[in-house]
Amino acid sequence: MTATVALAVLIAAIAHASWNAIAHNIRDQLLAFTLVGGGGALCGLALLPFAAAPAAPAWPCLIASAVVHVVYQALLMRSFSLGDFGQMYPIARGTAPLVVTVLAAVFAGELPGQWQLAGVVVASAGLVGLALWGIRGRGAGGRPQWPAVGAALATGLAIAAYTVIDGLGVRAAHSPLGFIAWLMVLEGLVIPAWAMVSRRGRFLAEIRPFAVRGLLGGLLSVFAYGLVLWAQTQAELAPIAALRESSIIVGAAIGALFMKERFGGPRVAAAGLMVVGIGLMLHAG
């Protein structure tokens, strides 16, 4: 992984944490993800005239990815509706990198080198540690909020699945821009369609107050994932997945600054481990 690729993924991490925070801060999660998905679909439609169509071998991955992304969004909505942002986001994102490492070895034949594996393990240790700290929860009596934790863990597995599917698909597409444009269109219209059907005559009145924030989240979503897909054409999937999840640290900072959630020593330690892991992955590149 070169420094340029690492910088692109770090910028994507900041954008990703930002759109997740925007979505979480809209109380009605169906409306939040309707706007994010709709904004992403609009961006995808705007990009289509300027992007070459993905090559035929990429389309099975593209369709499978769209399905998994919709499942991921439904699980993330559930997570955010049940738990705090500072708890759910680390659990959902922190479970993915090590799973991606295994899946990439099995399906993409990417066996990590010693330095790369060390970087992924160290970075993941920080992420998993932060996730376990979050599992303490803020439920009654300080007990873990197990339904929220379960939804967040399932979200993490969905993240790992679409990360590998998209990594294989974007490489087969020979058009990263075309792949992200079609992906945003295919996945972005499902939840808005469901919201329009389920809310019927109330839809426009309910969504109007959140339109600007939600559409901004959609734009950030496309920008963040576009950078990640490009990076997946330049480096192996496992270190990109681990580096991308530095968004957890960004999310923790956003929670502390804007949502009055405590940053605390565990998040400082997790950030330190992420920095060490990033250094090892760059050494491998």
C-alpha positions as a printed NumPy array, in Angstrom:
array([[  0.   ,   0.   ,   0.   ],
       [  1.492,   3.329,  -1.068],
       [  1.185,   6.556,   0.907],
       [ -1.207,   7.932,  -1.753],
       [ -3.566,   4.974,  -1.379],
       [ -3.373,   5.202,   2.417],
       [ -4.2  ,   8.924,   2.318],
       [ -7.198,   8.281,   0.043],
       [ -8.55 ,   5.625,   2.432],
       [ -8.036,   7.891,   5.452],
       [ -9.982,  10.685,   3.732],
       [-12.684,   8.123,   2.954],
       [-12.754,   7.165,   6.646],
       [-13.416,  10.763,   7.667],
       [-16.196,  11.116,   5.094],
       [-17.695,   7.774,   6.112],
       [-17.828,   8.593,   9.815],
       [-19.356,  11.961,   8.95 ],
       [-22.255,  10.539,   6.933],
       [-22.921,   7.919,   9.581],
       [-23.07 ,  10.642,  12.232],
       [-25.491,  12.64 ,  10.067],
       [-27.708,   9.57 ,   9.645],
       [-27.631,   8.724,  13.339],
       [-28.537,  12.29 ,  14.287],
       [-31.821,  12.106,  12.336],
       [-34.142,  10.456,  14.831],
       [-36.328,   8.735,  12.235],
       [-33.848,   6.224,  10.824],
       [-36.02 ,   5.239,   7.848],
       [-36.085,   8.87 ,   6.709],
       [-32.355,   9.225,   7.382],
       [-31.379,   6.263,   5.216],
       [-33.958,   7.217,   2.599],
       [-32.18 ,  10.538,   2.159],
       [-28.686,   9.033,   2.251],
       [-29.661,   6.325,  -0.234],
       [-31.58 ,   8.756,  -2.423],
       [-28.685,  11.213,  -2.404],
       [-26.31 ,   8.426,  -3.365],
       [-28.606,   7.297,  -6.189],
       [-28.801,  10.857,  -7.533],
       [-25.004,  11.098,  -7.477],
       [-24.773,   7.755,  -9.256],
       [-27.202,   8.886, -11.962],
       [-25.198,  12.089, -12.421],
       [-21.98 ,  10.071, -12.841],
       [-23.324,   7.542, -15.363],
       [-22.898,   9.745, -18.496],
       [-19.229,  10.297, -17.611],
       [-18.289,   6.708, -16.695],
       [-17.64 ,   3.663, -18.834],
       [-20.038,   0.809, -18.113],
       [-18.579,  -1.982, -15.95 ],
       [-17.318,  -4.977, -17.935],
       [-19.652,  -7.981, -18.114],
       [-17.729, -10.124, -15.561],
       [-18.324,  -7.449, -12.903],
       [-22.122,  -7.5  , -13.05 ],
       [-22.736, -10.581, -10.849],
       [-20.609,  -8.941,  -8.144],
       [-22.376,  -5.625,  -8.708],
       [-25.835,  -7.137,  -8.242],
       [-24.75 ,  -9.233,  -5.251],
       [-23.133,  -6.166,  -3.691],
       [-26.29 ,  -4.092,  -4.113],
       [-28.289,  -6.769,  -2.261],
       [-25.744,  -7.008,   0.567],
       [-25.579,  -3.201,   0.844],
       [-29.35 ,  -3.022,   1.303],
       [-29.124,  -5.672,   4.047],
       [-26.253,  -3.7  ,   5.604],
       [-28.279,  -0.479,   5.592],
       [-31.261,  -2.212,   7.199],
       [-29.025,  -3.649,   9.925],
       [-27.302,  -0.304,  10.463],
       [-30.683,   1.412,  10.787],
       [-31.613,  -1.159,  13.396],
       [-28.329,  -0.65 ,  15.26 ],
       [-28.664,   3.124,  15.33 ],
       [-32.278,   2.929,  16.485],
       [-31.317,   0.696,  19.435],
       [-28.   ,   2.087,  20.677],
       [-25.745,   5.123,  20.964],
       [-23.625,   6.157,  17.978],
       [-20.409,   5.897,  20.001],
       [-21.284,   2.292,  20.903],
       [-22.847,   0.918,  17.711],
       [-20.411,   2.416,  15.198],
       [-17.252,   0.839,  16.713],
       [-18.876,  -2.59 ,  17.039],
       [-20.216,  -2.558,  13.476],
       [-16.971,  -1.369,  11.914],
       [-14.54 ,  -3.141,  14.248],
       [-15.717,  -6.65 ,  13.411],
       [-15.023,  -6.332,   9.684],
       [-11.225,  -6.167,   9.077],
       [-10.227,  -9.599,  10.396],
       [-13.188, -11.22 ,   8.63 ],
       [-12.141,  -9.47 ,   5.405],
       [ -8.6  , -10.809,   5.863],
       [ -9.942, -14.392,   5.942],
       [-12.413, -13.885,   3.078],
       [ -9.795, -12.181,   0.903],
       [ -7.431, -15.111,   1.409],
       [-10.154, -17.624,   0.491],
       [-11.866, -15.846,  -2.422],
       [ -9.213, -13.472,  -3.79 ],
       [ -6.095, -15.528,  -3.062],
       [ -4.588, -12.616,  -1.124],
       [ -2.333, -14.089,   1.522],
       [ -0.963, -11.226,   3.63 ],
       [  2.757, -10.824,   4.149],
       [  4.254, -10.647,   7.629],
       [  4.274,  -6.851,   7.915],
       [  0.852,  -6.493,   6.347],
       [ -0.664,  -9.145,   8.614],
       [  0.956,  -7.538,  11.645],
       [ -0.501,  -4.175,  10.651],
       [ -3.991,  -5.622,  10.196],
       [ -3.815,  -7.484,  13.528],
       [ -2.535,  -4.462,  15.477],
       [ -5.08 ,  -2.108,  13.92 ],
       [ -7.862,  -4.65 ,  14.459],
       [ -6.804,  -5.077,  18.094],
       [ -7.483,  -1.398,  18.619],
       [-10.824,  -1.593,  16.833],
       [-11.984,  -4.755,  18.616],
       [-10.838,  -3.385,  21.96 ],
       [-12.872,  -0.257,  21.394],
       [-15.853,  -2.352,  20.328],
       [-15.616,  -4.524,  23.466],
       [-15.387,  -1.411,  25.61 ],
       [-18.557,  -0.161,  23.933],
       [-20.385,  -3.42 ,  24.667],
       [-20.606,  -2.322,  28.294],
       [-23.518,  -0.256,  26.978],
       [-25.662,   2.332,  28.598],
       [-28.711,   0.189,  29.283],
       [-30.546,  -0.129,  32.561],
       [-28.125,  -0.912,  35.374],
       [-25.158,  -0.556,  33.022],
       [-25.921,  -3.893,  31.364],
       [-25.054,  -4.407,  27.698],
       [-27.786,  -3.595,  25.21 ],
       [-27.697,  -7.062,  23.651],
       [-30.248,  -6.524,  20.83 ],
       [-28.272,  -3.456,  19.743],
       [-24.969,  -5.359,  20.009],
       [-26.364,  -8.248,  17.956],
       [-27.547,  -5.891,  15.224],
       [-24.162,  -4.149,  15.185],
       [-22.25 ,  -7.451,  14.927],
       [-24.479,  -8.567,  12.051],
       [-23.784,  -5.209,  10.415],
       [-20.057,  -5.902,  10.683],
       [-20.436,  -9.251,   8.913],
       [-22.384,  -7.542,   6.126],
       [-19.586,  -4.965,   5.828],
       [-16.998,  -7.737,   5.458],
       [-19.122,  -9.45 ,   2.803],
       [-19.648,  -6.407,   0.6  ],
       [-16.018,  -5.33 ,   1.017],
       [-14.768,  -8.551,  -0.581],
       [-17.538,  -8.664,  -3.215],
       [-16.825,  -5.081,  -4.228],
       [-13.073,  -5.644,  -4.264],
       [-13.495,  -8.493,  -6.736],
       [-16.143,  -6.641,  -8.745],
       [-14.352,  -3.328,  -9.147],
       [-11.232,  -5.11 , -10.376],
       [-13.265,  -7.018, -12.954],
       [-15.162,  -3.869, -13.996],
       [-12.132,  -2.011, -15.474],
       [-14.099,   1.136, -14.6  ],
       [-14.09 ,   2.077, -10.896],
       [-16.239,   5.136, -11.594],
       [-18.774,   3.089, -13.546],
       [-18.886,   0.463, -10.798],
       [-19.551,   2.983,  -8.012],
       [-22.141,   4.844, -10.124],
       [-24.16 ,   1.714, -10.875],
       [-23.787,   0.446,  -7.308],
       [-25.176,   3.703,  -5.899],
       [-28.115,   3.592,  -8.305],
       [-28.966,  -0.069,  -7.649],
       [-28.684,   0.04 ,  -3.865],
       [-29.802,   3.622,  -3.333],
       [-33.359,   3.325,  -4.645],
       [-34.561,   0.399,  -2.507],
       [-34.984,   2.076,   0.881],
       [-36.499,   5.302,  -0.596],
       [-39.02 ,   3.152,  -2.479],
       [-39.928,   1.306,   0.71 ],
       [-40.285,   4.59 ,   2.626],
       [-42.588,   6.069,  -0.021],
       [-44.823,   2.987,   0.088],
       [-44.89 ,   2.648,   3.881],
       [-45.353,   6.368,   4.652],
       [-47.666,   7.105,   1.709],
       [-49.228,  10.579,   2.037],
       [-46.986,  11.542,   4.967],
       [-43.71 ,  10.968,   3.126],
       [-42.956,  14.446,   1.738],
       [-44.069,  16.29 ,   4.864],
       [-41.957,  14.086,   7.129],
       [-38.824,  14.107,   5.011],
       [-38.697,  17.81 ,   4.139],
       [-37.123,  19.058,   7.44 ],
       [-34.159,  16.69 ,   7.043],
       [-33.636,  16.926,   3.277],
       [-30.459,  19.028,   3.212],
       [-28.672,  17.064,   5.937],
       [-29.694,  13.717,   4.504],
       [-28.684,  14.52 ,   0.938],
       [-25.324,  15.798,   2.206],
       [-24.91 ,  12.412,   3.884],
       [-25.618,  10.725,   0.549],
       [-22.967,  12.82 ,  -1.187],
       [-20.41 ,  11.986,   1.506],
       [-21.337,   8.305,   1.21 ],
       [-20.611,   8.24 ,  -2.531],
       [-17.352,  10.175,  -2.095],
       [-16.152,   7.906,   0.716],
       [-16.929,   4.621,  -0.995],
       [-15.667,   5.807,  -4.36 ],
       [-12.253,   6.413,  -2.793],
       [-12.32 ,   2.974,  -1.165],
       [-13.234,   1.219,  -4.424],
       [-10.417,   3.   ,  -6.236],
       [ -8.02 ,   1.968,  -3.461],
       [ -9.129,  -1.654,  -3.845],
       [ -7.808,  -1.585,  -7.408],
       [ -4.424,  -0.429,  -6.113],
       [ -3.779,  -2.593,  -3.038],
       [ -4.933,  -5.746,  -1.269],
       [ -8.334,  -5.865,   0.434],
       [ -7.366,  -6.677,   4.048],
       [ -5.127,  -3.665,   4.798],
       [ -7.585,  -1.331,   3.059],
       [-10.405,  -2.71 ,   5.225],
       [ -8.362,  -2.227,   8.394],
       [ -7.267,   1.27 ,   7.429],
       [-10.766,   2.273,   6.39 ],
       [-12.05 ,   1.392,   9.834],
       [ -9.969,   4.198,  11.31 ],
       [-13.312,   5.912,  10.754],
       [-14.133,   4.463,  14.198],
       [-11.692,   6.91 ,  15.77 ],
       [-13.193,   9.734,  13.709],
       [-16.657,   8.611,  14.779],
       [-15.581,   8.618,  18.426],
       [-14.25 ,  12.16 ,  18.037],
       [-17.503,  13.266,  16.38 ],
       [-19.478,  11.663,  19.224],
       [-17.354,  13.467,  21.812],
       [-17.405,  16.876,  20.103],
       [-20.977,  17.065,  18.843],
       [-22.996,  14.465,  20.78 ],
       [-21.459,  14.942,  24.224],
       [-20.264,  11.344,  24.362],
       [-17.129,  10.635,  26.392],
       [-13.932,  10.012,  24.386],
       [-12.003,   8.394,  27.229],
       [ -8.79 ,   6.413,  27.621],
       [ -9.887,   3.302,  25.668],
       [-10.47 ,   5.375,  22.548],
       [ -7.081,   7.065,  22.963],
       [ -5.459,   3.608,  23.232],
       [ -7.394,   2.39 ,  20.177],
       [ -6.229,   5.419,  18.21 ],
       [ -2.633,   4.676,  19.174],
       [ -2.91 ,   1.07 ,  18.018],
       [ -4.466,   2.246,  14.747],
       [ -1.489,   4.541,  14.127],
       [  0.968,   1.693,  14.788],
       [ -1.031,  -0.622,  12.509],
       [ -1.083,   1.961,   9.731],
       [  2.691,   2.332,  10.025],
       [  3.179,  -1.426,   9.682],
       [  0.885,  -1.624,   6.643],
       [  2.728,   1.239,   4.95 ],
       [  6.025,  -0.479,   5.726],
       [  4.64 ,  -3.538,   3.947],
       [  3.862,  -1.365,   0.892]])
